Amino acid sequence: LQKLSQLKPRNFEINDKISLTALVKVLINEEVEKNFFILPGAGGTKLILEKIDYHVVTTDSVVGKTLIGKIKGDVFEIKINDKLFEYEVIAVH
């Protein structure tokens, strides 16, 4: 809670790299859209912001760690439970 209360959200520009406090929309395997909120804690929590569901991921999680540093348009793969998933970053706010 202390870490979260000290965060200063920022507005991300079109080519900014993903970092803490980013709201990220990805396309998984070219068919499923998912929204993530990058935070230093509270991983696994689901939040609703402006009628959009966000999954909180931390920089310690596989997804969060992989998203950090990416920009809109980046495509990459993540292996979760022996399954390979293709992610495409389609928006960063």
All heavy atoms as an XYZ file, in Angstrom:
740
protein
N       0.815     -1.186      0.000
C       0.000      0.000      0.000
C       0.863      1.256      0.000
O       0.523      2.228     -0.660
C      -0.920     -0.031      1.225
C      -2.376     -0.090      0.834
C      -3.037     -1.320      1.381
C      -3.041      1.153      1.243
N       1.965      1.212      0.749
C       2.837      2.371      0.800
C       3.425      2.666     -0.584
O       3.458      3.808     -1.027
C       3.957      2.162      1.807
C       4.844      3.378      1.984
C       5.927      3.147      3.022
O       6.168      2.016      3.428
N       6.581      4.203      3.440
N       3.882      1.623     -1.277
C       4.429      1.805     -2.628
C       3.378      2.386     -3.569
O       3.668      3.279     -4.357
C       4.921      0.474     -3.197
C       6.232     -0.002     -2.663
C       6.625     -1.292     -3.367
C       7.900     -1.870     -2.817
N       8.263     -3.122     -3.494
N       2.149      1.861     -3.493
C       1.096      2.326     -4.383
C       0.727      3.773     -4.106
O       0.477      4.548     -5.030
C      -0.141      1.432     -4.253
C       0.018      0.000     -4.737
C      -1.248     -0.796     -4.471
C       0.367     -0.049     -6.210
N       0.701      4.163     -2.831
C       0.312      5.533     -2.494
C       1.370      6.554     -2.921
O       1.073      7.733     -3.073
C       0.036      5.661     -0.993
O       1.219      5.483     -0.257
N       2.603      6.111     -3.137
C       3.674      7.018     -3.547
C       3.814      7.131     -5.066
O       4.590      7.942     -5.555
C       5.001      6.562     -2.943
C       5.024      6.669     -1.437
C       6.291      6.067     -0.840
O       7.094      5.452     -1.530
N       6.449      6.240      0.456
N       3.069      6.333     -5.808
C       3.161      6.372     -7.271
C       2.581      7.654     -7.838
O       1.577      8.152     -7.358
C       2.395      5.199     -7.885
C       3.078      3.871     -7.901
C       2.149      2.825     -8.512
C       4.365      3.914     -8.683
N       3.223      8.134     -8.869
C       2.712      9.299     -9.581
C       2.394      8.861    -11.002
O       3.298      8.684    -11.822
C       3.748     10.421     -9.583
C       3.993     10.975     -8.198
C       4.977     12.095     -8.213
C       5.178     12.545     -6.775
N       6.175     13.554     -6.643
N       1.098      8.636    -11.296
C       0.726      8.222    -12.655
C       1.186      9.257    -13.674
O       1.263     10.444    -13.384
C      -0.800      8.149    -12.602
C      -1.126      8.030    -11.161
C      -0.040      8.769    -10.431
N       1.482      8.793    -14.857
C       1.900      9.704    -15.920
C       1.115      9.427    -17.187
O       0.527      8.363    -17.344
C       3.396      9.583    -16.176
C       3.843      8.199    -16.629
C       5.312      8.156    -16.936
N       5.526      8.446    -18.342
C       6.409      7.842    -19.099
N       7.205      6.934    -18.588
N       6.555      8.138    -20.361
N       1.100     10.397    -18.053
C       0.476     10.226    -19.360
C       1.538      9.720    -20.322
O       2.596     10.324    -20.448
C      -0.093     11.554    -19.874
C      -1.275     11.998    -19.063
O      -2.086     11.183    -18.652
N      -1.374     13.285    -18.813
N       1.246      8.616    -20.984
C       2.188      8.036    -21.925
C       1.896      8.564    -23.327
O       0.749      8.587    -23.766
C       2.096      6.507    -21.902
C       2.673      5.898    -20.657
C       1.950      5.857    -19.475
C       3.956      5.383    -20.659
C       2.479      5.311    -18.321
C       4.507      4.833    -19.510
C       3.769      4.798    -18.340
N       2.940      8.992    -24.003
C       2.826      9.439    -25.391
C       2.917      8.232    -26.312
O       3.301      7.139    -25.892
C       3.933     10.449    -25.718
C       3.934     11.689    -24.841
C       2.693     12.538    -25.017
O       2.178     12.623    -26.156
O       2.218     13.112    -24.016
N       2.639      8.409    -27.584
C       2.502      7.308    -28.539
C       3.721      6.385    -28.604
O       3.574      5.177    -28.749
C       2.116      7.827    -29.941
C       1.628      6.663    -30.784
C       3.271      8.556    -30.600
C       0.776      7.061    -31.941
N       4.938      6.898    -28.498
C       6.125      6.050    -28.605
C       6.846      5.836    -27.283
O       7.990      5.372    -27.274
C       7.100      6.606    -29.653
C       6.569      6.408    -31.058
O       6.033      5.355    -31.388
N       6.682      7.436    -31.883
N       6.198      6.171    -26.163
C       6.814      5.956    -24.852
C       6.885      4.465    -24.547
O       5.976      3.700    -24.876
C       6.017      6.646    -23.747
C       6.231      8.141    -23.710
O       7.144      8.632    -24.401
O       5.479      8.816    -22.984
N       7.963      4.080    -23.880
C       8.120      2.686    -23.464
C       7.232      2.403    -22.255
O       7.033      3.264    -21.397
C       9.576      2.400    -23.107
C      10.494      2.443    -24.306
C      11.922      2.153    -23.905
C      12.809      2.199    -25.141
N      14.201      1.883    -24.812
N       6.730      1.190    -22.194
C       5.900      0.771    -21.072
C       6.739      0.750    -19.801
O       7.855      0.227    -19.787
C       5.301     -0.628    -21.336
C       4.344     -0.563    -22.530
C       4.598     -1.169    -20.093
C       3.888     -1.916    -23.040
N       6.174      1.337    -18.740
C       6.813      1.334    -17.424
C       5.707      1.354    -16.371
O       4.525      1.235    -16.703
C       7.757      2.534    -17.275
O       7.031      3.745    -17.340
N       6.088      1.511    -15.102
C       5.097      1.541    -14.032
C       4.010      2.574    -14.305
O       4.290      3.637    -14.849
C       5.763      1.863    -12.693
C       6.533      0.727    -12.039
C       7.190      1.210    -10.751
C       5.631     -0.458    -11.738
N       2.815      2.248    -13.929
C       1.561      3.017    -14.056
C       0.985      3.014    -15.474
O      -0.044      3.640    -15.709
C       1.648      4.468    -13.528
O       2.369      5.299    -14.419
C       2.205      4.523    -12.115
N       1.603      2.313    -16.400
C       1.056      2.251    -17.755
C      -0.205      1.397    -17.790
O      -0.299      0.369    -17.118
C       2.087      1.675    -18.728
N      -1.163      1.839    -18.574
C      -2.337      1.049    -18.915
C      -2.058      0.515    -20.309
O      -1.827      1.291    -21.237
C      -3.598      1.916    -18.910
C      -3.925      2.596    -17.582
C      -5.084      3.577    -17.757
C      -4.267      1.566    -16.523
N      -2.040     -0.795    -20.454
C      -1.593     -1.423    -21.696
C      -2.680     -2.343    -22.246
O      -3.215     -3.183    -21.522
C      -0.309     -2.262    -21.452
C       0.187     -2.878    -22.750
C       0.767     -1.418    -20.799
N      -2.988     -2.183    -23.528
C      -3.921     -3.084    -24.202
C      -3.116     -3.960    -25.143
O      -2.294     -3.459    -25.920
C      -4.968     -2.321    -24.995
C      -5.959     -3.236    -25.717
C      -6.979     -2.448    -26.504
C      -8.048     -2.033    -25.548
N      -9.262     -1.549    -26.212
N      -3.327     -5.274    -25.044
C      -2.624     -6.209    -25.913
C      -3.632     -7.075    -26.664
O      -4.778     -7.234    -26.240
C      -1.651     -7.128    -25.130
C      -0.588     -6.320    -24.420
C      -2.384     -8.024    -24.164
N      -3.164     -7.615    -27.757
C      -3.914     -8.611    -28.517
C      -3.148     -9.914    -28.365
O      -1.957     -9.988    -28.671
C      -4.007     -8.204    -29.986
C      -4.855     -9.069    -30.889
C      -6.316     -9.083    -30.434
C      -4.762     -8.578    -32.330
N      -3.831    -10.937    -27.860
C      -3.186    -12.220    -27.606
C      -3.606    -13.207    -28.684
O      -4.802    -13.397    -28.938
C      -3.547    -12.754    -26.208
C      -3.136    -11.736    -25.136
C      -2.869    -14.102    -25.961
C      -3.624    -12.063    -23.738
N      -2.610    -13.810    -29.323
C      -2.827    -14.797    -30.396
C      -3.773    -14.278    -31.484
O      -4.590    -15.018    -32.016
C      -3.339    -16.116    -29.823
C      -2.312    -16.809    -28.965
O      -1.113    -16.582    -29.114
N      -2.756    -17.637    -28.053
N      -3.670    -12.987    -31.768
C      -4.429    -12.330    -32.831
C      -5.943    -12.432    -32.663
O      -6.686    -12.255    -33.618
C      -4.024    -12.872    -34.201
C      -2.568    -12.611    -34.531
C      -2.173    -13.098    -35.913
O      -2.948    -13.845    -36.554
O      -1.070    -12.726    -36.354
N      -6.420    -12.702    -31.422
C      -7.874    -12.846    -31.271
C      -8.456    -12.322    -29.969
O      -9.616    -11.945    -29.931
C      -8.285    -14.313    -31.444
C      -7.608    -15.261    -30.477
C      -7.858    -16.723    -30.805
O      -7.814    -17.080    -31.991
O      -8.087    -17.502    -29.865
N      -7.698    -12.268    -28.892
C      -8.240    -11.866    -27.592
C      -7.562    -10.584    -27.125
O      -6.335    -10.535    -27.017
C      -8.018    -12.973    -26.525
C      -8.507    -12.524    -25.154
C      -8.698    -14.260    -26.945
N      -8.362     -9.530    -26.846
C      -7.816     -8.301    -26.287
C      -7.824     -8.391    -24.771
O      -8.776     -8.895    -24.179
C      -8.638     -7.089    -26.725
C      -8.433     -6.710    -28.157
C      -9.147     -5.424    -28.535
O      -9.733     -4.747    -27.660
O      -9.126     -5.093    -29.729
N      -6.757     -7.898    -24.150
C      -6.665     -7.900    -22.697
C      -5.979     -6.609    -22.270
O      -5.075     -6.127    -22.955
C      -5.879     -9.115    -22.212
C      -6.034     -9.401    -20.751
C      -5.564    -10.810    -20.436
C      -5.886    -11.155    -19.003
N      -5.494    -12.515    -18.678
N      -6.415     -6.053    -21.141
C      -5.869     -4.806    -20.634
C      -5.108     -5.059    -19.342
O      -5.594     -5.774    -18.460
C      -7.007     -3.816    -20.365
C      -7.761     -3.480    -21.623
O      -7.235     -2.837    -22.512
N      -8.996     -3.935    -21.718
N      -3.933     -4.440    -19.236
C      -3.101     -4.583    -18.054
C      -2.793     -3.211    -17.458
O      -2.680     -2.217    -18.183
C      -1.767     -5.262    -18.400
C      -1.911     -6.676    -18.867
C      -1.748     -6.991    -20.201
C      -2.203     -7.696    -17.973
C      -1.869     -8.304    -20.645
C      -2.324     -9.007    -18.406
C      -2.162     -9.308    -19.742
N      -2.647     -3.181    -16.127
C      -2.216     -1.997    -15.393
C      -0.919     -2.408    -14.706
O      -0.907     -3.338    -13.901
C      -3.289     -1.627    -14.381
C      -3.129     -0.299    -13.692
C      -2.157      0.618    -14.051
C      -3.999      0.034    -12.666
C      -2.041      1.834    -13.409
C      -3.895      1.253    -12.006
C      -2.921      2.150    -12.377
N       0.193     -1.754    -15.039
C       1.506     -2.123    -14.513
C       1.732     -1.397    -13.181
O       1.811     -0.165    -13.152
C       2.641     -1.748    -15.491
C       2.342     -2.186    -16.925
C       3.972     -2.301    -14.987
C       2.293     -3.656    -17.162
N       1.832     -2.157    -12.100
C       2.023     -1.592    -10.763
C       3.104     -2.367    -10.005
O       3.401     -3.503    -10.355
C       0.718     -1.661     -9.963
C      -0.427     -0.764    -10.447
C      -1.689     -1.033     -9.642
C      -0.037      0.704    -10.350
N       3.671     -1.768     -8.941
C       4.699     -2.469     -8.180
C       4.125     -3.467     -7.177
O       4.873     -4.198     -6.535
C       5.428     -1.336     -7.449
C       4.391     -0.288     -7.284
C       3.527     -0.385     -8.512
N       2.820     -3.521     -7.025
C       2.183     -4.446     -6.091
C       0.752     -4.707     -6.513
O       0.286     -4.187     -7.524
N       0.062     -5.536     -5.760
C      -1.348     -5.872     -5.997
C      -1.553     -6.703     -7.256
O      -2.619     -6.683     -7.861
C      -2.225     -4.623     -6.031
N      -0.529     -7.443     -7.681
C      -0.643     -8.296     -8.863
C      -1.781     -9.285     -8.727
O      -2.056     -9.794     -7.650
N      -2.491     -9.511     -9.818
C      -3.613    -10.436     -9.823
C      -4.947     -9.764     -9.555
O      -5.998    -10.357     -9.764
N      -4.909     -8.519     -9.116
C      -6.138     -7.771     -8.859
C      -6.769     -7.361    -10.177
O      -6.073     -7.060    -11.140
C      -5.822     -6.503     -8.032
O      -5.143     -6.884     -6.846
C      -7.075     -5.730     -7.687
N      -8.091     -7.333    -10.213
C      -8.803     -6.817    -11.382
C      -9.448     -5.491    -11.002
O     -10.049     -5.363     -9.942
C      -9.867     -7.800    -11.847
C      -9.297     -9.044    -12.457
C     -10.381     -9.930    -13.018
C      -9.777    -11.211    -13.558
N     -10.792    -12.108    -14.108
N      -9.272     -4.495    -11.857
C      -9.829     -3.174    -11.641
C     -10.700     -2.773    -12.816
O     -10.451     -3.202    -13.944
C      -8.714     -2.131    -11.502
C      -7.678     -2.328    -10.409
C      -6.571     -1.300    -10.563
C      -8.323     -2.209     -9.048
N     -11.665     -1.931    -12.556
C     -12.478     -1.368    -13.635
C     -12.248      0.136    -13.636
O     -12.512      0.816    -12.649
C     -13.973     -1.683    -13.449
C     -14.195     -3.191    -13.455
C     -14.796     -1.006    -14.556
C     -15.602     -3.623    -13.116
N     -11.689      0.637    -14.735
C     -11.447      2.067    -14.907
C     -12.166      2.515    -16.165
O     -11.916      1.979    -17.247
C      -9.945      2.355    -15.042
C      -9.045      1.899    -13.895
C      -7.577      2.030    -14.288
C      -9.323      2.722    -12.657
N     -13.059      3.467    -16.020
C     -13.832      3.978    -17.156
C     -14.471      2.846    -17.961
O     -14.367      2.788    -19.177
C     -12.968      4.874    -18.028
C     -12.463      6.106    -17.304
C     -11.604      7.010    -18.156
O     -11.494      6.796    -19.382
O     -11.037      7.946    -17.579
N     -15.094      1.917    -17.241
C     -15.830      0.780    -17.814
C     -14.951     -0.234    -18.551
O     -15.429     -1.030    -19.345
C     -16.959      1.261    -18.715
C     -17.984      2.101    -17.992
C     -19.094      2.525    -18.911
C     -20.076      3.411    -18.151
N     -21.173      3.854    -19.008
N     -13.649     -0.206    -18.298
C     -12.720     -1.162    -18.918
C     -12.094     -1.997    -17.811
O     -11.614     -1.452    -16.812
C     -11.618     -0.436    -19.725
C     -12.252      0.377    -20.859
C     -10.605     -1.442    -20.279
C     -11.273      1.271    -21.591
N     -12.096     -3.312    -17.986
C     -11.464     -4.220    -17.024
C      -9.959     -4.247    -17.244
O      -9.499     -4.442    -18.380
C     -11.993     -5.649    -17.187
C     -13.442     -5.802    -16.758
O     -13.921     -4.967    -15.970
O     -14.077     -6.768    -17.203
N      -9.209     -4.061    -16.166
C      -7.748     -4.135    -16.206
C      -7.276     -5.204    -15.244
O      -7.788     -5.325    -14.135
C      -7.112     -2.791    -15.808
C      -7.237     -1.738    -16.864
C      -8.334     -0.890    -16.893
C      -6.268     -1.593    -17.851
C      -8.457      0.084    -17.873
C      -6.386     -0.637    -18.833
C      -7.484      0.207    -18.843
O      -7.604      1.158    -19.817
N      -6.273     -5.948    -15.653
C      -5.621     -6.936    -14.797
C      -4.318     -6.313    -14.321
O      -3.483     -5.921    -15.142
C      -5.337     -8.224    -15.572
C      -6.573     -8.862    -16.105
N      -7.301     -9.780    -15.400
C      -7.237     -8.685    -17.269
C      -8.351    -10.154    -16.098
N      -8.335     -9.496    -17.240
N      -4.153     -6.205    -13.010
C      -2.922     -5.639    -12.467
C      -1.811     -6.677    -12.568
O      -1.982     -7.824    -12.154
C      -3.110     -5.208    -10.992
C      -1.786     -4.722    -10.407
C      -4.180     -4.126    -10.885
N      -0.691     -6.259    -13.155
C       0.499     -7.103    -13.209
C       1.662     -6.308    -12.634
O       1.724     -5.081    -12.762
C       0.842     -7.605    -14.637
C      -0.193     -8.573    -15.139
C       1.018     -6.463    -15.610
N       2.555     -7.016    -11.990
C       3.737     -6.359    -11.422
C       4.946     -6.645    -12.306
O       4.911     -7.520    -13.172
C       4.021     -6.881    -10.002
O       4.437     -8.252    -10.087
C       2.803     -6.761     -9.097
N       6.002     -5.919    -12.035
C       7.235     -6.124    -12.800
C       7.932     -7.415    -12.396
O       8.932     -7.794    -13.001
C       8.189     -4.932    -12.618
O       8.419     -4.727    -11.223
C       7.601     -3.669    -13.216
N       7.408     -8.104    -11.381
C       7.944     -9.408    -10.987
C       7.261    -10.558    -11.722
O       7.763    -11.677    -11.732
C       7.785     -9.630     -9.480
C       8.628     -8.660     -8.669
O       9.721     -8.283     -9.143
O       8.184     -8.274     -7.574
N       6.099    -10.292    -12.321
C       5.371    -11.344    -13.030
C       5.955    -11.534    -14.428
O       6.620    -10.646    -14.965
C       3.892    -10.978    -13.147
O       3.717     -9.904    -14.064
N       5.704    -12.686    -15.009
C       6.206    -12.968    -16.363
C       5.666    -11.942    -17.358
O       6.415    -11.372    -18.154
C       5.822    -14.404    -16.805
C       6.194    -14.641    -18.249
C       6.477    -15.430    -15.905
N       4.371    -11.690    -17.312
C       3.767    -10.746    -18.259
C       4.277     -9.330    -18.002
O       4.706     -8.630    -18.925
C       2.222    -10.794    -18.184
C       1.601     -9.702    -19.042
C       1.711    -12.160    -18.618
N       4.256     -8.888    -16.745
C       4.707     -7.542    -16.414
C       6.161     -7.312    -16.779
O       6.523     -6.294    -17.369
N       7.000     -8.271    -16.439
C       8.435     -8.182    -16.731
C       8.664     -8.070    -18.245
O       9.531     -7.316    -18.697
C       9.121     -9.438    -16.188
C      10.611     -9.373    -16.089
C      11.205    -10.677    -15.564
C      10.567    -11.075    -14.262
N      11.170    -12.266    -13.638
N       7.886     -8.806    -19.022
C       8.059     -8.806    -20.477
C       7.512     -7.533    -21.108
O       8.063     -7.037    -22.083
C       7.388    -10.043    -21.095
O       7.881    -11.213    -20.436
C       7.695    -10.161    -22.570
N       6.436     -6.977    -20.541
C       5.856     -5.749    -21.087
C       6.753     -4.529    -20.889
O       6.777     -3.631    -21.735
C       4.490     -5.474    -20.458
C       3.334     -6.329    -20.959
C       2.095     -6.102    -20.103
C       3.032     -6.019    -22.421
N       7.492     -4.495    -19.776
C       8.338     -3.331    -19.480
C       9.310     -3.078    -20.630
O       9.999     -3.983    -21.096
C       9.119     -3.532    -18.157
C       8.158     -3.579    -16.972
C      10.186     -2.448    -17.955
C       7.423     -2.283    -16.688
N       9.321     -1.836    -21.104
C      10.236     -1.446    -22.179
C       9.666     -1.597    -23.579
O      10.246     -1.103    -24.537
N       8.536     -2.270    -23.709
C       7.926     -2.433    -25.027
C       7.190     -1.140    -25.403
O       6.897     -0.300    -24.556
C       6.926     -3.592    -25.033
C       7.512     -4.940    -24.654
C       8.408     -5.486    -25.735
C       8.829     -6.916    -25.510
N       9.883     -7.137    -24.570
N       6.875     -0.976    -26.694
C       6.092      0.158    -27.175
C       4.948     -0.360    -28.045
O       4.927     -1.537    -28.433
C       6.949      1.163    -27.987
C       7.541      0.493    -29.234
C       8.033      1.791    -27.125
C       8.212      1.460    -30.192
N       4.027      0.535    -28.348
C       2.898      0.184    -29.212
C       3.433     -0.419    -30.510
O       4.365      0.098    -31.110
C       2.060      1.419    -29.511
C       0.872      1.125    -30.375
C       0.072      2.368    -30.665
C      -1.057      2.012    -31.620
N      -1.790      3.176    -32.050
N       2.843     -1.549    -30.918
C       3.253     -2.219    -32.146
C       4.205     -3.380    -31.932
O       4.371     -4.216    -32.823
N       4.832     -3.446    -30.769
C       5.743     -4.560    -30.496
C       4.978     -5.881    -30.425
O       3.879     -5.941    -29.873
C       6.492     -4.362    -29.177
C       7.671     -3.403    -29.304
O       8.023     -3.042    -30.442
O       8.224     -3.023    -28.248
N       5.565     -6.920    -30.993
C       5.005     -8.270    -30.961
C       6.054     -9.172    -30.320
O       7.239     -9.086    -30.652
C       4.664     -8.777    -32.381
C       4.147    -10.200    -32.346
C       3.653     -7.846    -33.051
N       5.616    -10.025    -29.388
C       6.540    -10.905    -28.682
C       5.788    -12.131    -28.189
O       4.560    -12.168    -28.234
C       7.205    -10.167    -27.512
C       6.208     -9.534    -26.568
C       5.772    -10.212    -25.449
C       5.712     -8.269    -26.826
C       4.854     -9.641    -24.593
C       4.794     -7.690    -25.967
C       4.363     -8.376    -24.847
N       6.541    -13.124    -27.747
C       5.931    -14.352    -27.244
C       6.231    -14.524    -25.765
O       7.308    -14.137    -25.296
C       6.448    -15.563    -28.013
C       6.003    -15.569    -29.459
C       6.544    -16.750    -30.241
O       7.601    -17.309    -29.861
O       5.909    -17.122    -31.239
N       5.260    -15.085    -25.058
C       5.427    -15.408    -23.643
C       4.995    -16.858    -23.444
O       3.936    -17.263    -23.917
C       4.573    -14.492    -22.744
C       5.021    -13.039    -22.862
C       4.653    -14.948    -21.285
C       4.186    -12.070    -22.042
N       5.829    -17.601    -22.733
C       5.489    -18.988    -22.418
C       4.910    -19.036    -21.005
O       5.554    -18.606    -20.041
C       6.736    -19.870    -22.501
C       6.442    -21.338    -22.434
C       7.714    -22.133    -22.693
C       7.403    -23.608    -22.809
N       8.593    -24.386    -23.143
N       3.679    -19.525    -20.897
C       2.994    -19.646    -19.613
C       2.471    -21.072    -19.500
O       1.709    -21.532    -20.357
C       1.831    -18.641    -19.490
C       2.353    -17.201    -19.637
C       1.095    -18.816    -18.160
C       1.271    -16.147    -19.712
N       2.883    -21.771    -18.443
C       2.463    -23.166    -18.230
C       2.679    -24.026    -19.476
O       1.778    -24.734    -19.930
C       0.997    -23.235    -17.793
C       0.785    -22.555    -16.459
O       1.658    -22.533    -15.621
N      -0.399    -22.002    -16.276
N       3.864    -23.936    -20.051
C       4.255    -24.719    -21.237
C       3.454    -24.401    -22.495
O       3.485    -25.157    -23.456
C       4.188    -26.226    -20.944
C       5.242    -26.651    -19.932
O       6.332    -26.047    -19.929
O       4.976    -27.581    -19.150
N       2.696    -23.300    -22.490
C       1.983    -22.861    -23.694
C       2.580    -21.541    -24.158
O       2.887    -20.675    -23.347
C       0.492    -22.676    -23.413
C      -0.245    -23.979    -23.160
C      -1.713    -23.732    -22.921
C      -2.437    -23.853    -24.237
N      -3.887    -23.753    -24.079
N       2.747    -21.405    -25.461
C       3.326    -20.204    -26.046
C       2.203    -19.289    -26.528
O       1.305    -19.723    -27.253
C       4.241    -20.589    -27.204
C       5.286    -19.578    -27.633
C       6.195    -19.198    -26.474
C       6.104    -20.129    -28.777
N       2.255    -18.025    -26.100
C       1.249    -17.039    -26.489
C       1.934    -15.880    -27.201
O       2.981    -15.408    -26.757
C       0.518    -16.488    -25.254
C      -0.256    -17.521    -24.494
C       0.339    -18.230    -23.460
C      -1.572    -17.797    -24.813
C      -0.363    -19.190    -22.749
C      -2.286    -18.753    -24.113
C      -1.681    -19.448    -23.073
N       1.330    -15.419    -28.295
C       1.850    -14.249    -28.996
C       1.085    -13.026    -28.527
O      -0.148    -13.012    -28.532
C       1.679    -14.407    -30.500
C       2.238    -13.199    -31.271
C       1.999    -13.308    -32.754
O       2.853    -13.886    -33.434
O       0.955    -12.816    -33.215
N       1.824    -12.009    -28.105
C       1.246    -10.753    -27.641
C       1.605     -9.646    -28.609
O       2.742     -9.595    -29.086
C       1.811    -10.367    -26.283
C       1.246    -11.118    -25.097
C       1.414    -12.480    -24.962
C       0.572    -10.432    -24.105
C       0.906    -13.161    -23.856
C       0.055    -11.100    -22.989
C       0.235    -12.457    -22.884
O      -0.266    -13.121    -21.798
N       0.666     -8.757    -28.875
C       0.947     -7.538    -29.631
C       0.443     -6.361    -28.814
O      -0.713     -6.338    -28.390
C       0.241     -7.539    -30.983
C       0.482     -6.263    -31.762
C      -0.263     -6.210    -33.092
O      -0.911     -7.203    -33.465
O      -0.184     -5.156    -33.750
N       1.311     -5.389    -28.568
C       0.912     -4.195    -27.835
C       0.126     -3.308    -28.795
O       0.663     -2.863    -29.817
C       2.142     -3.438    -27.280
C       1.705     -2.167    -26.564
C       2.960     -4.329    -26.354
N      -1.144     -3.060    -28.481
C      -1.960     -2.238    -29.390
C      -2.265     -0.842    -28.834
O      -2.690      0.029    -29.587
C      -3.246     -2.962    -29.826
C      -4.073     -3.425    -28.643
C      -2.913     -4.150    -30.712
C      -5.393     -4.094    -29.046
N      -2.021     -0.623    -27.537
C      -2.197      0.716    -26.966
C      -1.464      0.817    -25.635
O      -1.398     -0.147    -24.890
C      -3.668      1.028    -26.770
N      -0.923      2.008    -25.374
C      -0.271      2.301    -24.093
C      -0.764      3.677    -23.657
O      -0.674      4.650    -24.392
C       1.273      2.339    -24.227
C       1.917      2.652    -22.880
C       1.801      1.032    -24.785
N      -1.297      3.737    -22.445
C      -1.799      5.015    -21.901
C      -1.197      5.253    -20.534
O      -0.919      4.354    -19.802
C      -3.318      4.988    -21.762
C      -4.018      4.712    -23.047
N      -4.179      5.669    -24.022
C      -4.582      3.587    -23.518
C      -4.845      5.132    -25.040
N      -5.084      3.881    -24.763
